[in-house]
Amino acid sequence: MASNDNLPMLLATLVVPLRFVLLLLVGGGIWALGRWSSRIGSYDRTGAPSNVPTPDAADDLIHGEPSAKVWPPSAEQVAASLPFDPALGNLRIRKLYFKKADAIPGPDDPEIFADELNIELYDPESGHAWWQSYFVATPQGLAKHLREKSWRYLYAPEILVFPRYNIEEIRRAVVSRITAENELLKNKKQEEEESF
């Protein structure tokens, strides 16, 4: 009879580990189901990650027809599109871009513009390349820039102000500044050579 009295205790001691194992199996199943379901929709057949923004279908339709996204030209393409200027001599403009705006086509309102212009110059004779930067603006663009920044004044050592945005006028002014600075460098170099 003693063995029959121990049977409920024996079953009780076996049930506790079985409950624990069952709890682990259910928890593991829920975890596996969560991992599996999180993968649904995060992978597409193109292999693109799911966190990459996708274009809105409405943006692709103009008058009910799909349109291709037109990207602005790169800094190299903008520089290549500019006409050759003999005033630069051997110097070449390799890259030209604005910090915020696209150089081509330019701002929506050509009379309100203020941005930093960056230009990479290259001298094929020496193989030397360097960057020049100018702050390019229109009067209305300067006023807007000052208001947005809550500044009382603007100091920019290399500033070019135009009545309205015009990439060709900007190019001419930049070439003028580069040649003037280059002449100063040449004259200074000649003075140094003559002093020896």
PADRENRO-978507 format. One line per 10 residues: number of its first residue (from 0); for each residue x, y, z of N, C-alpha, C. Coordinates in steps of 0.2 Angstrom, whole numbers, plus 2048, in hexadecimal, padded with zeros to 3 digits. Each point is the difference from the previous one (the first is absolute). Layout:
<rs>
NUM) X:Y:Z:X:Y:Z:X:Y:Z ~ ...
</rs>
This chain:
<rs>
0) 804:7FA:800:7FC:806:800:804:806:800 ~ 806:800:802:804:805:801:802:803:7F9 ~ 800:7FB:7FB:802:803:7F9:7FA:803:7FD ~ 7FA:7FE:802:7FA:804:7FD:800:807:803 ~ 802:801:806:800:807:804:805:804:7FC ~ 805:7FD:7FE:806:804:7FD:7FE:802:7F8 ~ 7FB:7FD:7FD:7FF:801:7F9:7FE:807:7FF ~ 7FB:803:804:7FE:807:7FF:806:805:801 ~ 804:7FE:804:806:804:801:805:800:7FA ~ 801:7FA:7FE:804:7FE:7FA:7FD:804:7FA
10) 7FA:7FF:7FF:7FD:804:7FA:800:807:801 ~ 800:803:806:801:807:801:807:802:7FF ~ 805:7FC:802:807:802:7FE:801:800:7F9 ~ 7FD:7FC:7FC:801:7FF:7F9:7FC:806:7FC ~ 7FA:802:803:7FC:805:7FC:804:807:800 ~ 803:802:806:804:806:800:805:801:7FB ~ 804:7FB:7FF:805:800:7FA:7FD:800:7F9 ~ 7FA:7FC:800:7FD:800:7F9:7FC:807:7FF ~ 7FE:803:805:7FD:807:7FF:805:805:7FE ~ 806:7FF:803:806:805:7FE:802:7FE:7F9
20) 800:7FA:7FE:802:7FE:7F9:7FB:803:7FB ~ 7FA:7FF:802:7FA:802:7FC:800:808:7FF ~ 802:803:805:800:808:800:806:802:7FC ~ 806:7FD:800:805:801:7FC:7FF:7FF:7F8 ~ 7FC:7FA:7FF:7FE:7FF:7F9:7FB:805:7FD ~ 7FB:802:804:7FB:805:7FE:804:807:7FF ~ 804:802:805:804:806:7FF:804:800:7FA ~ 804:7FB:7FF:804:7FF:7FA:7FC:800:7FA ~ 7FA:7FD:800:7FC:801:7FA:7FE:807:7FE ~ 7FE:803:806:7FE:807:7FF:805:804:7FD
30) 806:7FF:803:806:804:7FE:802:7FF:7F8 ~ 7FF:7F9:7FE:802:7FE:7F9:7FA:803:7FC ~ 7FA:800:802:7FB:803:7FC:801:808:7FF ~ 802:803:805:801:807:800:806:802:7FB ~ 805:7FC:800:806:801:7FC:7FE:7FF:7F8 ~ 7FC:7FA:7FF:7FE:7FF:7FA:7FB:805:7FD ~ 7FB:802:804:7FC:805:7FE:803:807:7FF ~ 805:802:803:804:806:7FF:803:800:7F9 ~ 802:7FA:7FE:803:800:7F9:7FB:801:7FB ~ 7FA:7FF:801:7FB:800:7FA:800:808:7FF
40) 801:801:7F9:7FF:807:7FE:807:804:801 ~ 805:7FD:803:806:804:801:805:7FE:7FA ~ 7FE:7FB:7FC:805:7FE:7FB:7FC:800:7F9 ~ 802:803:7FB:7FD:800:7FA:805:7FC:7FB ~ 7FD:7FE:7FA:804:7FC:7FC:806:803:7FC ~ 800:807:801:806:804:7FD:806:800:804 ~ 7FF:7FE:807:805:800:804:802:807:804 ~ 7FB:805:7FE:801:806:804:7FE:800:807 ~ 803:803:804:7FE:800:807:7F9:804:801 ~ 7FD:7FE:805:7F9:802:801:800:807:803
50) 805:803:803:800:807:803:802:805:7FA ~ 801:7FE:7FA:801:805:7FB:7FA:803:7FE ~ 7FF:807:7FF:7FA:803:7FE:7FE:7FE:7F9 ~ 7FA:7FF:7FF:7FD:7FF:7F9:7FC:806:7FE ~ 801:801:7F9:7FC:805:7FE:7F8:7FF:800 ~ 7FD:806:801:7F9:7FF:801:7FD:7FF:7F9 ~ 7FB:7FC:7FF:7FD:7FF:7F9:7FD:806:7FD ~ 7FD:804:804:7FD:806:7FE:806:805:7FD ~ 806:800:803:805:804:7FD:803:7FE:7F9 ~ 7FF:7F9:7FF:802:7FE:7F9:7FB:801:7FB
60) 7FA:802:801:7FB:801:7FB:7FF:808:7FF ~ 801:802:7FA:7FE:806:7FE:7FB:800:7FA ~ 7FA:802:802:7FA:800:7FB:7FF:7F9:7FE ~ 800:7FB:805:7FF:7F9:800:805:7FC:7FC ~ 806:803:7FF:805:7FC:7FC:806:800:805 ~ 804:7FA:800:806:800:804:805:804:7FD ~ 804:803:804:806:805:7FE:806:7FE:804 ~ 805:800:7FC:807:7FF:803:802:805:804 ~ 804:7FF:806:802:805:804:806:803:7FD ~ 801:806:800:805:804:7FC:805:803:806
70) 806:7FD:800:805:802:805:804:806:7FE ~ 801:805:804:804:805:7FE:807:7FE:7FE ~ 804:804:7FC:807:7FD:7FE:804:801:806 ~ 806:7FB:7FF:805:800:805:804:806:800 ~ 804:801:805:805:805:800:805:800:7FA ~ 802:7FA:7FE:804:7FF:7FA:7FC:802:7FA ~ 7FA:7FE:7FF:7FC:801:7FA:7FF:808:800 ~ 7FF:803:805:7FE:808:800:807:803:7FE ~ 806:7FE:802:806:803:7FE:801:7FF:7F9 ~ 7FF:7FA:7FE:801:7FE:7F9:7FB:804:7FB
80) 7FA:802:802:7FB:803:7FC:802:808:7FF ~ 805:802:805:802:807:7FF:804:801:7FA ~ 800:806:7FD:804:801:7FA:807:801:802 ~ 805:7FE:7FC:807:801:801:801:808:800 ~ 804:802:805:802:807:800:808:801:800 ~ 802:803:7FA:807:801:800:803:804:805 ~ 7FC:804:804:803:804:805:803:7FC:806 ~ 7FE:7F9:800:803:7FC:805:806:7FD:7FF ~ 802:801:7F9:807:7FD:7FE:7FF:7F8:800 ~ 805:7FD:804:800:7F9:800:7FC:7FD:806
90) 7FD:805:804:7FC:7FD:806:7F9:7FE:7FD ~ 7FE:7FB:803:7F9:7FD:7FE:7FC:7FF:807 ~ 7FA:802:7FE:7FB:7FF:806:7FD:7F8:7FF ~ 802:7FC:805:7FE:7F9:800:7F9:7FF:803 ~ 7FF:803:805:7F9:7FF:804:7FD:807:802 ~ 7FA:801:7FF:7FC:806:802:7FA:7FE:803 ~ 7FF:802:807:7F9:7FE:803:7FF:805:805 ~ 7F9:801:802:7FE:804:806:7FF:7FB:805 ~ 801:803:806:7FF:7FC:806:7F9:7FD:801 ~ 7FB:804:7FF:7F9:7FE:801:7FC:7FF:7F9
100) 801:805:7FC:7FC:800:7FA:803:7FC:7FA ~ 7FC:7FF:7FB:803:7FD:7FA:802:806:7FB ~ 806:7FF:7FE:803:805:7FB:7FC:801:7FA ~ 7FE:7FA:7FE:7FC:800:7FA:7FA:7FC:802 ~ 7FA:802:7FF:7FD:806:7FD:800:806:804 ~ 802:800:807:801:806:804:7F9:800:804 ~ 800:806:804:7FA:800:805:7FA:801:7FC ~ 7FA:7FF:804:7F9:801:7FD:7FF:807:7FE ~ 803:805:805:7FF:807:7FF:807:803:7FF ~ 802:802:7FA:807:802:7FF:802:806:804
110) 7FB:804:802:801:806:804:801:7FF:807 ~ 7FF:7FA:803:801:7FF:807:805:7FA:800 ~ 806:801:801:805:7FB:800:806:802:805 ~ 802:7FB:804:806:801:804:803:7F9:802 ~ 806:7FF:7FD:803:7F9:802:807:801:7FF ~ 804:7FA:802:807:800:800:802:7FC:7F9 ~ 804:803:7FC:802:7FD:7FA:807:7FD:801 ~ 801:7FA:7FE:806:7FC:801:803:7FE:7F9 ~ 806:802:7FE:803:7FF:7FA:807:7FC:801 ~ 801:7FB:7FC:806:7FC:800:804:803:7FA
120) 806:802:801:804:803:7FA:806:7FB:800 ~ 802:7FF:7F9:805:7FB:7FF:805:803:7FB ~ 807:800:802:805:802:7FB:803:7FA:7FD ~ 7FF:7FF:7FA:803:7FA:7FD:808:800:800 ~ 803:806:7FF:807:800:800:803:7FE:806 ~ 7FE:802:806:803:7FD:806:7FC:7FA:803 ~ 7FA:7FF:7FE:7FC:7FA:802:7FD:802:807 ~ 800:806:802:7FD:803:806:7F9:801:7FF ~ 7FC:7FE:805:7F9:802:801:7FE:803:806 ~ 7FC:805:800:7FE:803:807:7F9:803:7FF
130) 7FD:801:806:7F9:803:800:800:807:802 ~ 7FB:803:7FC:7FE:807:802:7F9:801:802 ~ 7FE:804:804:7F9:801:802:7FE:807:800 ~ 7FA:801:7FE:7FD:807:800:7F9:800:803 ~ 7FE:805:803:7F9:801:802:7FD:804:7FB ~ 7FB:7FD:7FD:7FC:803:7FA:7F9:801:802 ~ 7FE:806:7FF:7F9:802:802:7FD:806:7FC ~ 7FA:800:800:7FC:806:7FE:7FF:805:806 ~ 7FE:806:7FF:7FE:804:805:7FA:7FD:804 ~ 7FB:7FE:7FD:7FA:7FD:804:802:7F9:803
140) 805:7FD:7FD:802:7FA:803:804:801:806 ~ 804:805:800:804:802:806:7FC:802:806 ~ 7FA:804:7FE:7FC:803:805:7FC:7F9:803 ~ 7FE:7FC:7FC:7FD:7FA:803:804:7FC:804 ~ 807:7FF:7FE:805:7FC:804:801:803:807 ~ 800:807:800:801:803:806:7FA:7FF:805 ~ 7FA:801:7FD:7FA:7FF:804:800:7F9:803 ~ 801:7FB:7FB:800:7F9:802:805:7FE:806 ~ 806:803:7FF:805:7FF:805:7FF:804:806 ~ 7FC:805:800:800:806:805:806:803:801
150) 804:801:7FB:806:804:800:7FF:807:7FF ~ 805:804:803:800:807:7FF:804:802:7FA ~ 805:7FC:7FF:804:802:7FA:803:7F9:7FD ~ 803:800:7FB:803:7FB:7FD:807:802:7FD ~ 805:7FC:802:807:801:7FE:802:7FA:7FC ~ 802:801:7FA:802:7FB:7FB:806:803:7FC ~ 806:7FE:801:806:803:7FC:7FF:7FF:7F9 ~ 7FD:7FA:7FE:7FF:7FF:7F8:7F9:800:7FF ~ 7FD:806:7FE:7F9:800:7FF:7FF:803:7F9 ~ 7FB:7FD:7FD:7FE:803:7F9:7F8:801:801
160) 7FE:806:7FE:7F9:802:800:7FE:802:7F9 ~ 7FA:7FD:7FE:7FD:801:7FA:7F9:802:800 ~ 7FE:804:7FC:7F8:802:800:7FC:7FA:800 ~ 802:7FA:7FC:7FC:7FA:800:804:7FA:7FE ~ 7FE:7FA:802:804:7FA:7FF:801:7FF:7F8 ~ 806:800:7FE:802:7FE:7F9:806:7FC:800 ~ 801:7FA:7FE:806:7FC:801:805:803:7FB ~ 7FE:802:7FB:806:803:7FB:803:806:803 ~ 7FC:805:803:803:806:803:804:7FE:806 ~ 7FE:7FB:804:804:7FD:806:806:7FE:7FD
170) 800:7FC:7FB:806:7FD:7FD:805:805:7FE ~ 7FE:805:7FD:804:806:7FD:803:804:806 ~ 7FC:801:805:803:803:806:805:7FC:804 ~ 7FF:7F9:800:805:7FC:803:806:800:7FD ~ 800:7FF:7F9:806:800:7FC:803:807:801 ~ 7FD:805:800:803:807:801:804:800:807 ~ 7FD:7FD:805:803:800:807:806:7FB:800 ~ 7FF:7FB:7FC:806:7FB:800:806:803:7FC ~ 7FE:803:7FB:806:803:7FC:803:806:804 ~ 7FC:804:803:803:805:804:804:7FD:806
180) 7FE:7FB:803:804:7FD:805:806:7FD:7FE ~ 800:7FD:7FA:805:7FD:7FD:806:805:7FD ~ 7FD:805:7FE:805:806:7FE:804:802:806 ~ 7FC:801:806:804:802:806:805:7FB:802 ~ 7FE:7F9:800:805:7FB:801:806:800:7FB ~ 7FF:801:7FA:805:800:7FB:805:806:802 ~ 7FD:806:801:804:806:801:804:7FF:807 ~ 7FD:7FD:805:803:7FF:806:806:7FB:7FF ~ 7FF:7FA:7FC:805:7FB:7FE:806:804:7FD ~ 7FE:804:7FB:805:803:7FC:804:805:804
190) 7FD:803:805:804:805:805:805:7FB:804 ~ 7FD:7FB:802:805:7FB:804:805:7FE:7FC ~ 7FF:7FE:7FA:806:7FE:7FC:805:805:7FE ~ 7FD:806:7FF:805:806:7FF:804:802:806 ~ 7FD:7FE:806:804:802:806:806:7FC:801 ~ 801:7FA:7FD:805:7FC:801:806:802:7FD
</rs>
